[in-house]
């Protein structure tokens, strides 16, 4: 047999990674050496691997800038409607390889770096993840940016440039320990500071009544400094912008006051202002009502809206008309998408600008505002909904509180007119929640301030419309929509799984990369023995590579022919990592009961971060590591069963583990996971899914056929019935001997002999206050897992299912999702116009020689 190809050789074969031209390679080597010399000021004798990474990053970035400038110039001339995606999180991961792929430079760079005697994978591994997000919501924003650029939309991502992203997770003695993520320590080659667009943001102060209207005065000012990161589309020469704001104190900060002259202290106090963008709040699906977080939310919104209005006024549309009528065209030129309620303050802020500064009448301002905004809901868990105390908002943003009260007054007047004596409805629909501390319900603000509201999977959008926000849907049913999430096939197939991407291209051509629905063409190869073998071989190679990675990084040896059973996502009770853990213990007990009985070998891999303040999530990690310690060191078990807790799960680690996975765990209680996107990544990369009918799993089963997924457990109706009846965990414990045995083992201290009661709170929760009903689904889950093991023994039939799943995954491209947003919400058309590359003349410029001299409005 010929030796297996290295990843580098494999990449070289892959045409979808760009052509290797001799001039191309020579030019890249020249650029690399130039940057090593002039940018990094090193020679090959003293340069480190990190220097080489930076030299390559700057070389690749050079190929972006011409396209970037030209794209922005093109938008300035054509003046299309702009789409603004507002998010407190952008979970971008690494940029180098994604940029090479989208520019078609991957193969040329591979060759150039190889000729320079370096290993490109080693260089790629130096790059820090840009971990400016917690999980699904932040990663979705990143996938959306990739798709918007690939579809040629004039789109901008706006967010915060956190100095410290999501914490690095270390496991010490089985416990999660957090370390600060100092991701900017070595500098970031992909960002460009834009101090010329710095903007003031106001906080605190008071509202004054003047002749010309209300004025917000005596405020504290913080400056917002924008950093721009290029977002390249796939092979279309479009490069959009992600603009992240960083907080800076003004130079007279604390010095303009009647300061007694403690100059040193005044300068040190600048930190207070600059702390606004210091760190990402590490909560997923949980609301923490801290003043600093509210400051972050207003900071990003105030800076972004000033920028949007500046760009609008500078455009052809904005500049021609008088101020009175100018803003009539605003919704035709601007669409703003709110990624959850975190940027909800954009609604009262735009009203403040229109009414207080631009002097528009309220009704006109409100009409324009509603037409401009749209809101995406990401969760129905009550603890995740943002409800800000009125007192806090009044202190920080006094004018905004007045505007919110006015919005609420007019809103309730409308409701009262329609439902004259329904006081309970008024209470339910108010923006202000009375009782205890008065709070502002930010979701209600988003719904009435937007022209479109969407959930992120069919089942979730139904819950949003028919349960959580039913009163609002009764009022304006046409406002509520579904937009099922998607993932970018560039990062989540081409980049992370080149072997599979090439195999697919050989069968159906390369166009699927921009039109993932073409994967259905793979259906005709389901019974093709050669294709089955090739798919299987790619998976095996990915598993061997991941096994080597685990051995190198974690010193654990695993059996690459065992089933890789993977459960990676944020640690949360609703995601039910505990149910997986009970299955592990059950498998362990079965092996111990009858060591000679045949057992389908498994490597169970669980990974994910727990919010630092989420005690139960941290205990869940501790239990998994404890169980792993026992299982992995029991000689009777041998290599039949291994348990790995994957430390510091993040985007770059997902890119390694997902292509190597056989079984994807998507086991949330029905009705709790809004969509999930990891589920889609696994499906596209040839894993089979064990899951509940929750989130996008429902649509995955619809696309592939339910018989091609391992679906188990309660459906939404079952959960509702069980709630009505009353969930009694004890009942299941007494009825199911294997469940009893597993729980008793935990309770006895078997997994924590030095602290027998270590997991008492976990078991106590499972019996007495488990909102997510782990025991109720345990039996169905274990039975389903037995079916999985049965099928895994038949490699050919397993692989046929894999092919059917890949062939059915086309719907879950974020390109499809973004096309739906564009047509149904933003009212813009995707464009496949390829802007000419920097080395070709521009048609627009040729026809109009003046346009190149116009000031470029980035």
Beta strands, then each sheet from edge to edge (+ up, - down):
strand 1: 82-86
strand 2: 90-93
strand 3: 130-132
strand 4: 155-160
strand 5: 168-172
strand 6: 175-179
strand 7: 191-203
strand 8: 206-210
strand 9: 213-217
strand 10: 220-232
strand 11: 239-249
strand 12: 334-339
strand 13: 373-376
strand 14: 387-389
strand 15: 432-433
strand 16: 439-441
strand 17: 452-455
strand 18: 480-482
strand 19: 563-568
strand 20: 602-607
strand 21: 641-646
strand 22: 663-666
strand 23: 688-691
strand 24: 710-711
sheet 1: 7+ 10- 11+ 4+ 1+ 12+ 13+ 17+ 18+
sheet 2: 2+ 3-
sheet 3: 5+ 6-
sheet 4: 8+ 9-
sheet 5: 14+ 16- 15+
sheet 6: 21+ 20+ 19+ 22+ 23+ 24+
end
